Amino acid sequence: MKLVPALIASALIGGGAGVYAYAQNQNAPAARERSANALERLRDWVMERGGTERAFDNEYWNHHEPGIYVEARTGEALFASTNKYDSGSGWPSFTRPINPDAIVLREDYAMGMRRIEVRSREGDHHLGHVFDDGPRGTGGQRFCINSCAIRFIPRDQMEAQGYGRYVAIVDGG
């Protein structure tokens, strides 16, 4: 008889873990609306201290509109929507930057393993990391970038915001 309550408890605990795990997958709800103050605190933590946003709970992980992504503070053009893909990681992922000279790559051992950190050249801010598990047909790299470290410029606003020279890249040229 004592076995039945133990089995029920085990099923409930296991079921709860499954619910939590589900909330971490790609079907999780879109990023919560954040106040400007909360976003700036998160941005400081990520860009100045090398932090990382939560997977699947950030603005651009599932964003598919044509345009470019610029450094959130300096406005430096970094990535084009034509090089963005769904890596399944829960963060915006790109196969390459618009201009390799716009980023700086540094070795990072902060998590007890060797990673390659991606920083903006102009602002010297932490953006994310680059891994060698990207699509083989495009060079095999995955630039895994924190949403709060970038800002999206829609294709139809690029010219007006001074990014007209990148329109051909976004248009696939």
C-alpha positions in Angstrom: 0.0 0.0 0.0 2.9 2.4 0.7 4.1 1.8 -2.8 1.0 3.5 -4.4 1.5 6.9 -2.8 5.2 6.7 -3.7 4.3 6.0 -7.3 1.8 8.9 -7.4 4.3 11.3 -5.8 7.0 10.1 -8.3 4.6 10.7 -11.2 3.7 14.2 -10.0 7.3 15.2 -9.4 8.3 13.7 -12.8 5.4 15.4 -14.5 6.3 18.7 -12.9 9.8 18.4 -14.3 8.4 17.7 -17.7 6.3 20.9 -17.5 9.4 22.9 -16.5 11.4 21.4 -19.3 8.7 22.2 -21.8 8.8 25.8 -20.7 12.4 25.9 -21.7 11.9 24.6 -25.3 11.2 26.4 -28.5 7.4 26.5 -27.8 7.9 28.7 -24.8 6.0 32.0 -25.0 7.7 35.0 -26.5 9.9 37.3 -24.4 8.0 39.2 -21.7 7.4 42.9 -22.2 10.2 44.6 -20.3 10.2 48.1 -19.0 12.9 50.4 -20.5 14.7 50.4 -17.1 14.6 46.5 -16.8 15.9 46.2 -20.4 18.7 48.6 -19.7 19.7 46.7 -16.6 19.7 43.4 -18.6 21.7 45.1 -21.4 24.3 46.4 -18.8 24.7 42.9 -17.3 25.1 41.2 -20.8 27.1 43.8 -22.6 29.3 45.1 -19.8 29.7 42.0 -17.6 29.5 39.2 -20.2 26.1 37.9 -19.1 23.7 35.8 -21.2 20.0 36.2 -21.6 17.7 33.2 -21.1 17.1 31.0 -24.1 13.7 31.3 -25.8 12.9 34.3 -23.6 14.5 37.1 -25.6 13.3 39.4 -28.3 14.9 38.1 -31.5 15.3 34.3 -31.1 12.2 33.7 -33.3 12.3 36.9 -35.4 12.1 36.6 -39.2 11.5 40.0 -40.6 13.9 41.3 -43.3 16.4 43.9 -42.1 19.7 44.2 -40.2 20.7 43.9 -36.6 23.0 46.6 -35.2 24.9 46.9 -31.9 22.3 48.2 -29.4 24.5 51.1 -28.1 26.6 52.2 -31.0 24.4 51.4 -33.9 27.2 49.6 -35.7 25.8 47.2 -38.4 26.5 43.6 -37.4 24.2 41.0 -38.9 21.8 40.7 -41.8 18.5 38.9 -41.6 19.6 36.9 -44.7 22.3 35.3 -42.5 20.0 34.5 -39.6 18.8 31.0 -39.1 16.9 28.9 -36.5 19.7 27.0 -34.7 17.3 25.6 -32.1 19.4 27.2 -29.4 16.8 29.8 -28.3 19.0 32.8 -29.2 19.3 34.7 -32.5 21.9 32.8 -34.6 23.7 34.0 -37.7 26.1 32.3 -40.1 28.3 35.4 -40.4 28.5 39.1 -39.7 27.8 41.7 -42.3 31.5 42.8 -42.0 34.0 40.6 -40.2 35.9 43.8 -39.2 32.8 45.0 -37.2 33.4 42.3 -34.5 36.3 41.1 -32.3 36.7 37.5 -31.3 38.3 36.6 -28.0 39.0 33.4 -26.1 36.7 33.0 -23.1 37.1 30.6 -20.3 34.5 32.0 -18.0 32.2 28.9 -17.9 35.1 26.4 -17.3 35.4 25.7 -21.0 37.0 27.3 -23.9 34.6 29.4 -26.0 35.0 32.3 -28.4 33.4 35.5 -27.3 32.0 37.9 -29.9 32.4 41.6 -29.1 31.6 44.7 -31.1 34.6 46.4 -32.4 33.4 50.0 -32.0 31.8 49.7 -28.6 33.9 46.8 -27.3 30.7 45.3 -25.8 30.0 41.6 -25.2 27.5 40.3 -27.8 27.6 36.5 -27.4 29.7 33.6 -28.7 30.6 31.9 -31.9 30.5 28.1 -32.2 31.6 25.7 -34.9 28.2 23.9 -35.1 26.5 26.1 -37.7 25.3 25.1 -41.1 28.1 23.4 -43.1 27.0 25.0 -46.4 27.7 28.5 -45.1 31.0 27.9 -43.3 29.9 26.0 -40.2 29.8 28.9 -37.8 27.0 29.9 -35.5 27.1 33.4 -34.1 24.9 33.0 -31.0 24.0 36.6 -30.0 22.1 38.0 -27.1 19.0 39.9 -28.2 19.5 42.8 -25.8 22.9 43.4 -27.3 21.5 44.1 -30.7 18.7 46.3 -32.2 16.7 45.4 -35.3 16.3 47.8 -38.2 13.5 46.7 -40.5 14.2 46.7 -44.3 11.8 49.5 -45.0 13.5 51.8 -42.4 17.1 51.1 -43.3 17.5 54.0 -45.7 15.9 56.5 -43.4 18.1 55.4 -40.5 21.3 55.6 -42.4 21.8 51.9 -43.3 20.9 52.2 -47.0 24.3 50.7 -48.1 23.2 47.3 -46.6 19.8 47.1 -48.4 21.4 44.9 -51.2 22.6 42.4 -48.6 19.1 42.2 -47.1 17.6 41.8 -50.5 19.9 38.9 -51.2 22.4 40.6 -53.4 
